[in-house]
Amino acid sequence: LPVRRRERRMMRFKSAGQCQRFVSTHGQIANLFQLHRKHLNAADHRQLRALASATWREIALPIQA
């Protein structure tokens, strides 16, 4: 059941607010990395993964500095 899985994941966080902040950010970032592999050959998949990683570095590195 999806609801049970979601509840189990939420238990890992200290508060519902912390969980909500993570989920809202994670949803936006996860879209960069969720590639539908069955429609891609290996070379295209590697190229898209490299592009996603580069995009992630552009987003994440300024936040850490």
Beta strands, then each sheet from edge to edge (+ up, - down):
end
